[in-house]
Amino acid sequence: MSSDCPIPKTRSKDGSATSSADVLLRKPQGGAIFGMSVKSIKTGKVKAKRTVTVLKVNNIKSKAPKAPLEQPSVPLLNNSHSISSLELDEAASPGFKQTKEALIKFINIECIPAEKIYREQQKSLSQQGINAIPQIVKDLQRKARKYRVWNLYLSEEFIGATRFSQYEYCQLFEVLSRSFLGTMATNCDIANTATMYMLAKHFPPTVKDKVLLPLIRGAIYTGVALSEPNVSSSDYTNLKTVIRRDGGSWVVNGQKSWVTNAGHPDCKFVAVFGRRCESDRGGALAFVPLDAPGVKFIGSHSTFGYDDAPEGFYDIQFDNVRVPLDMAISGKNTWAKMQGSLIPGRLHQCIRAIGMAERALDLLIARAAQRKTFGKPLLSQGTILNYIAESRADINLSRMLTYKAAKSFDTFGPFASTMDTSIAKMVVPTATGRVIDKAIQIFGAAGVGNEQPLASMWSKVRCLRITEGPDEVHKLQVARLEIKRFLSEQSCVLPTKPKL
Ligand SMILES: Cc1cc2nc3c(=O)[nH]c(=O)nc-3n(C[C@H](O)[C@H](O)[C@H](O)COP(=O)(O)OP(=O)(O)OC[C@H]3O[C@@H](n4cnc5c(N)ncnc54)[C@H](O)[C@@H]3O)c2cc1C
């Protein structure tokens, strides 16, 4: 196992040497990742005018909404090889099973059918030049509370620790990723959950009332401002923003780019990372109110033409922005503290990509079943069967790697799980991108239009190869750890000693 799947050695609680592979082998629930039980999906017959799909989700029967012939009706939640059929963790946290079942219903019954309404409301608001969250999101958020699927990461009752393990949360996140409304509806936006965690773990209690509680209650949004326009931001030691202590406050100076969520009408704070002074390598992290004097929005970006309104990606200038003392932390561990809070987000991004790929594969199959070329349904063409098989393999591979990384994170913590997290991050966006790309191909022209979610999904998954650390940086990380393992295990002398 170790040579195929190198894992950093570390110490378990009882002090014995162990590795994440040990844990997967020791605990059968980890094996669930590799031994998924397969249930059958009942897909409906294609009728002359409409297609109705009845599916069974953990014994919950639900009916897909009727769809016009041009838009293939697909199972709303593919349960056959997805999260729901993974064996439940033996030591599942209290309420996990019920939460997952409720979430499946919520996404299935409330979110997916609401997507069209969201798009219409969003378009109408944009046409009127109004930057607001479509009403349907607020309606869904109210319903999420009733379904008891609100705040799945931290909550008012679970401020000190996450409600569920990362392994469990990833299972929930996969369910909610089936719909792009899932994170908004349940207050599980990736940047928000990262800042919630930072605030709960590393900031003084005085900040709780100002930022953390409103965030947990869904009253505000936040962003994370790390990247800068004038330096290579893959390497944080390049960052130039300075967060300097000055009497009774901190003063922030610098320029940040591509801050996700900054355009959201409820975005009130961004977590700005910088250095304590120009010559200091010690970091500082400040929660900066976006309405503070000296904060200037200087530009916005689209991704492949999508403006991702209303959250968006913004460049922000900070000119002598003052923040109170309790709103910043500094010191040589600050980068590690910030990274520790951001690493789970990488797994959540991978899971989100898997959720999108599952939906893309469902769409691919449904479309191929409906269309005929040269007298035969597309679904009976060998090339298409190949696409389907390759897609399933790509999704399953992605899922195994991500859940393995989540298990590793739960067992060893953020840094000792670097190998597994980086492998997942370097493989999953490309593998899930291939699935979405195939679905686009099968839809022909309709695949690249806005009527289907595929083009937008592809754009998100493609961006993921750059965000949260570009592919190459994760490869570098994996290669370094692998060489270290080799050097520590072999007694051979290398002609050139690599600088790691
Ligand atoms: C959709 C989207 C959302 C984003 N959201 C945020 C956000 O919320 N907050 C935030 O702070 N930033 C955000 N970013 C910015 C993102 O984090 C950075 O783009 C990313 O860290 C890469 O930094 P860079 O663009 O400066 O590229 P660079 O660091 O200049 O790297 C460019 C390319 O060089 C290659 N490269 C880099 N290092 C190496 C290496 N060691 N070896 C080989 N090749 C290498 C990679 O291919 C990389 O893509 C977002 C970006 C996108 C596209």
Ligand as a Chemical Component Dictionary entry (heavy atoms), coordinates in Angstrom:
data_LIG
# 
_chem_comp.id                   LIG 
_chem_comp.type                 NON-POLYMER 
_chem_comp.pdbx_formal_charge   0 
_chem_comp.three_letter_code    LIG 
# 
loop_
_chem_comp_atom.comp_id 
_chem_comp_atom.atom_id 
_chem_comp_atom.alt_atom_id 
_chem_comp_atom.type_symbol 
_chem_comp_atom.charge 
_chem_comp_atom.model_Cartn_x 
_chem_comp_atom.model_Cartn_y 
_chem_comp_atom.model_Cartn_z 
_chem_comp_atom.pdbx_ordinal 
LIG C1  C1  C 0 -12.891 31.896 -9.729  1  
LIG C2  C2  C 0 -11.773 32.369 -8.851  2  
LIG C3  C3  C 0 -12.043 32.691 -7.527  3  
LIG C4  C4  C 0 -11.020 33.143 -6.699  4  
LIG N1  N1  N 0 -11.323 33.504 -5.410  5  
LIG C5  C5  C 0 -10.357 34.011 -4.616  6  
LIG C6  C6  C 0 -10.656 34.461 -3.296  7  
LIG O1  O1  O 0 -11.788 34.390 -2.813  8  
LIG N2  N2  N 0 -9.665  34.998 -2.558  9  
LIG C7  C7  C 0 -8.396  35.107 -3.034  10 
LIG O2  O2  O 0 -7.550  35.591 -2.310  11 
LIG N3  N3  N 0 -8.078  34.705 -4.286  12 
LIG C8  C8  C 0 -9.021  34.147 -5.090  13 
LIG N4  N4  N 0 -8.717  33.740 -6.363  14 
LIG C9  C9  C 0 -7.352  33.884 -6.858  15 
LIG C10 C10 C 0 -6.599  32.550 -6.821  16 
LIG O3  O3  O 0 -6.476  32.107 -5.501  17 
LIG C11 C11 C 0 -5.246  32.766 -7.495  18 
LIG O4  O4  O 0 -5.502  33.032 -8.843  19 
LIG C12 C12 C 0 -4.340  31.565 -7.356  20 
LIG O5  O5  O 0 -3.856  31.458 -6.044  21 
LIG C13 C13 C 0 -3.145  31.648 -8.309  22 
LIG O6  O6  O 0 -2.468  32.859 -8.120  23 
LIG P1  P1  P 0 -2.143  33.787 -9.398  24 
LIG O7  O7  O 0 -3.383  34.029 -10.161 25 
LIG O8  O8  O 0 -1.365  34.938 -8.897  26 
LIG O9  O9  O 0 -1.258  32.882 -10.330 27 
LIG P2  P2  P 0 0.326   32.678 -10.234 28 
LIG O10 O10 O 0 0.745   32.470 -8.823  29 
LIG O11 O11 O 0 0.985   33.777 -10.984 30 
LIG O12 O12 O 0 0.483   31.322 -10.997 31 
LIG C14 C14 C 0 0.145   31.228 -12.392 32 
LIG C15 C15 C 0 0.324   29.814 -12.843 33 
LIG O13 O13 O 0 1.684   29.442 -12.712 34 
LIG C16 C16 C 0 1.754   28.060 -12.455 35 
LIG N5  N5  N 0 2.544   27.859 -11.229 36 
LIG C17 C17 C 0 2.466   28.523 -10.065 37 
LIG N6  N6  N 0 3.371   28.044 -9.183  38 
LIG C18 C18 C 0 4.037   27.039 -9.816  39 
LIG C19 C19 C 0 5.080   26.153 -9.446  40 
LIG N7  N7  N 0 5.624   26.204 -8.224  41 
LIG N8  N8  N 0 5.495   25.245 -10.366 42 
LIG C20 C20 C 0 4.946   25.180 -11.598 43 
LIG N9  N9  N 0 3.959   25.996 -11.997 44 
LIG C21 C21 C 0 3.507   26.912 -11.121 45 
LIG C22 C22 C 0 0.337   27.547 -12.281 46 
LIG O14 O14 O 0 -0.098  26.972 -13.501 47 
LIG C23 C23 C 0 -0.445  28.799 -12.020 48 
LIG O15 O15 O 0 -1.807  28.687 -12.435 49 
LIG C24 C24 C 0 -9.705  33.271 -7.207  50 
LIG C25 C25 C 0 -9.437  32.928 -8.540  51 
LIG C26 C26 C 0 -10.446 32.478 -9.359  52 
LIG C27 C27 C 0 -10.140 32.133 -10.786 53 
# 
loop_
_chem_comp_bond.comp_id 
_chem_comp_bond.atom_id_1 
_chem_comp_bond.atom_id_2 
_chem_comp_bond.value_order 
_chem_comp_bond.pdbx_ordinal 
LIG C1  C2  SING 1  
LIG C2  C3  SING 2  
LIG C2  C26 DOUB 3  
LIG C3  C4  DOUB 4  
LIG C4  N1  SING 5  
LIG C4  C24 SING 6  
LIG N1  C5  DOUB 7  
LIG C5  C6  SING 8  
LIG C5  C8  SING 9  
LIG C6  O1  DOUB 10 
LIG C6  N2  SING 11 
LIG N2  C7  SING 12 
LIG C7  O2  DOUB 13 
LIG C7  N3  SING 14 
LIG N3  C8  DOUB 15 
LIG C8  N4  SING 16 
LIG N4  C9  SING 17 
LIG N4  C24 SING 18 
LIG C9  C10 SING 19 
LIG C10 O3  SING 20 
LIG C10 C11 SING 21 
LIG C11 O4  SING 22 
LIG C11 C12 SING 23 
LIG C12 O5  SING 24 
LIG C12 C13 SING 25 
LIG C13 O6  SING 26 
LIG O6  P1  SING 27 
LIG P1  O7  DOUB 28 
LIG P1  O8  SING 29 
LIG P1  O9  SING 30 
LIG O9  P2  SING 31 
LIG P2  O10 DOUB 32 
LIG P2  O11 SING 33 
LIG P2  O12 SING 34 
LIG O12 C14 SING 35 
LIG C14 C15 SING 36 
LIG C15 O13 SING 37 
LIG C15 C23 SING 38 
LIG O13 C16 SING 39 
LIG C16 N5  SING 40 
LIG C16 C22 SING 41 
LIG N5  C17 SING 42 
LIG N5  C21 SING 43 
LIG C17 N6  DOUB 44 
LIG N6  C18 SING 45 
LIG C18 C19 SING 46 
LIG C18 C21 DOUB 47 
LIG C19 N7  SING 48 
LIG C19 N8  DOUB 49 
LIG N8  C20 SING 50 
LIG C20 N9  DOUB 51 
LIG N9  C21 SING 52 
LIG C22 O14 SING 53 
LIG C22 C23 SING 54 
LIG C23 O15 SING 55 
LIG C24 C25 DOUB 56 
LIG C25 C26 SING 57 
LIG C26 C27 SING 58 
# 
